[in-house]
């Protein structure tokens, strides 16, 4: 069935992707998915970045709601999502998304059969957009073939006939093979988290790697703060046994993070600490009951560990932190990240907090406004870059930065990111270069977004907010001659002026 016949024409990209997957009935590689979406939405450009945003929203949505996401990845029997990604529906049974040899054969034949149908029935524009992907799909099943694209309908009719016998599971495409069912049983027994079963173990599109733990940062010497173990006890509602168990789990997990420089699996945790998988799962669930916005203890561990110059495990749980229940708006996250980046300069950090604390926001704000504020923050980073270049006696480069178009949407951010990269190559090491580097990376995050289709929350671009804060924090260097307090206050006021 043609997705355009089901109302996807002119529809939002996520809805179109849903219709495509439901029509084909098997997982679809990212490149082919992009071609199918482009054919269904000829009025818009379907980029790899646009697909990446949809994927990030699916991951972020699961973290917020814990409900089955609209989309998920195909995973291997070992729980890893192969690259390039292979798209599937999050509502499909797990076994249906596990990549085994016999399943892949059926998937490839079913997809090729569907694309043959499209090449037979489609109009001239659709056939042009799908021809290359269709030919590749057919060749994966039938072997090398060569025609002058888009090819005659007779060719596609012949190939469809050859594909028909292998394009379906004997009981239907929704029914998993025995090898997939066995792999599903093993994965569930190995203690993979629900998130990993939807999106694969390891790295994801929606990454928490550069963010602070949600609602938690280290306190400045000028702030009272509260020892971390007391925060845990309060979250445990005074249950000291629960607090001790969670603190122990954080330390045990952190030891493995330090050794492997990555998040371990629950199976690896169980093996290292000689407990069964059920016990490891219970410990992780207890941790998440106190820190529901954290997938694992890694971000909390890094926050505490990086702050302890003595590298003493015994002192970690006593580190003073500031807990915030404020929503992660762009303004609040910028404030928190800037405060964290200025921990090494207490007096300056305190001055910044006095100048900006009054701007903290207590309510969730509309997603579209928040995204516009992030673009406005990137624009501030562009202006800080120009100031840094002037301070570094690079007036010509500064003039180049000022000549760039103000950042207000993703295509401008993408262009400015490239230009900042060119300027970076011409700078010596120092605070000016570091400021530009952070600003460039913030632009890179902005370039992956779509100002007309904002995500439901700020989660997909909080790392970009943090990068902008880190850029401004470089102004703490006297070499840059930038009034950091004034710039921070001006930036927050500029953000709040965005409606």
C-alpha angles and dihedrals in degrees: 000000000000111000089217088063090058097061100267093121106109090002125130114279096249092054090048092052090050091053091049094052092045090050096050094038096207134077115281128211114243095247093052091044089056091051092049091048092049090053091049093046106038091160094066138048111248106205131183087246090056091053089047091055092052090051092048091051090052091053093044091048091054091051090053100043106019086219125128107282124232091246136026137175130254108248133201121241088264091059098253120130107231121232129264086045122247114216125226138161115270089220093061118102113267093242089058090061098048114107112230127157098256092042092052090052091054093043092053093047093047092049092047091049091051092049091049088055090051092049090050098045104027129102123249095270094049093048090051093051095044102037099093095043091046094051091050091049093051092046091054089062106030099030132244115348132170131202137146103263136273084025133200120298088239091064092053091046090054094048092047089055091053092047098049097083094056100034096089140053110242089248097033137288093273091060114089124226120248091253090056092049091051091049090050090054092050094048093051091048091051092064101246113170119248088249091056092048090056100038107016133255117289128017122018139189090249101055128187092190098111100036133096116244108277111273095355135101138152116270123241121241086252092058127075097226124171128255110259094237089057090051089053091049091052091049088050088054092240095310099142094186091055092046091051092049093050093047090050090050091051091052094046091048091046092054089057092046090054092049097045099028087224141069111282122221120251087248091057090046091052092049093048095049095036099239130126121259093252090059091048090052092050091051091051091048091051090051091050091048087065097034104031094168094059123085092198136353092261099103092046091047092050092048092054097037097049090053095054108081090183090057090222114160090200090061097047098083090050095056110123115242138179116231119206128191091187115124114258096255119159091255095049095045092047089051093049095045093048090050090050093048091053096052090112092059104049098177093050091044091052091050091051092049092050090051097047109025092089088065096062112128124226101191136060111256130214112281093232092054092047092052091049088051091054090053088048089052090052088052089055088051089054090055092047088053091056091050091049091052092051089052089050090054092249098128094156091055090045090054088051092054092048090051091059117104113264112262111254104133142018102270091054090048090051092052094044090049090057092048093049087052090056091050091048090060090061097051130092120231113281144094094300091056092046091050091052091046092055091044091051092051091049088053089051090058091047090051091063094057133081117224090204094052107042120188116249091251140015093254098102093058105030088105088060091052089052092050091053089051090050089051092056091044088064086068087076085084112097089218091073097053092211120145097233096187093051092046092049092050092045091049094052091047090050091052094049090050089064110098 
